């Protein structure tokens, strides 16, 4: 059995996934594009060891923050992990908010062949750099290192396009969505950012900033890009924190749009007063679908 738990940022997916995993003998696979990176912990709300409560988790902390990790890479790694767990007769829960990653893993998305190496020997270093910036201007790597530049360009060009059959699943899956009303969600998001700050978000990002890490993950990651603006002296700390909250709310809207338009989701309203009710409701729904 494969269950995917989706929904907007901060809605309670992590807690549901762990409690549900204990009920159905499942292991959990990360479905968040930022939580694959080592060192991006507080800002991504990565599950802690305490929160895991003994449930095995996979595809967290598997990529160096300096490296590029694409949806193609995730599709390959997630499918490999699914097959490993199925051989062990384990149920699987994929949890996260990155809809494209989860859908690419479970549906018939086909990418350009990664294994076909490209020959860039006829291009100058400047030409290679320009091609990278044309595809993704936010990337900031060591552009003097030709080997890294070629590797980066190869990844980007191989994974910049794909075809898919949006209705054809590779693995049968039950997709569960957690939701709440907009005002409550926005309040949760705002409080969540405040909690991140209190538990060390600014220090986490400052450590990355001091190491001069300016990769795609940093340049696009909510909580990281805004604080980098603060450390660069472009905005005040208060402005950065308000921007994190604003961008998190906007991201939640985009998540809803993707899940509603691109995936067949069974939505459940989260009972924050008694989360056990939500766990039981989801569990009963899954059990009845067996």
Secondary structure, DSSP 8 states (H G I E B T S, - for coil): -EEEEEESTTSSHHHHHHHHHHHHTEEEEE--SSTTBTT--TTTT---HHHHTT--EESSS-B-TTS---HHHHHHHHHHHHHHHHHTT-EEEEE-S-HHHHHHHHEEEEE--TTS----TTS-HHHHHHHHHHH-TT----TT-HHHHHHHHHHHHHHS-EEEEEEEESS--EEEEEE--HHHHHHHHHHHHHHHHHTTHHHHHHHHHHTT---HHHHHSTTTHHHHHHHTTSS-HHHHHHHHHHHHHHHHHHHHHHHHHHS--EEEE--SS-HHHHHHHHHHHHHHT-
